[in-house]
């Protein structure tokens, strides 16, 4: 990949991997925090929005490509059934 300006990196990642722009921005910010050995903000560690999930992926060096983001996580939940092992 060619050298990219910092502000453009999130746009390139979003386009290349199909991530949302907030997820890509969070990923770039998390990667920057990790490389500078800075502690992440607490609100980012507990947040469930796309930016926070992207930040944690970049900070903890996890891939985002196979990750399901917060906005689509419960779409099929109402149609699923409990397994026998899930029932109390």
Secondary structure, 3 states (H helix, E strand, C coil): CCCCCHHHHHHHHHHHHCCCHHHHHHHHHHHHHHHCCCCCCHHHHHCCCHHHHHHHHHHCCCCCCCCCCHHHCCCCHHHCCCCHHHCC
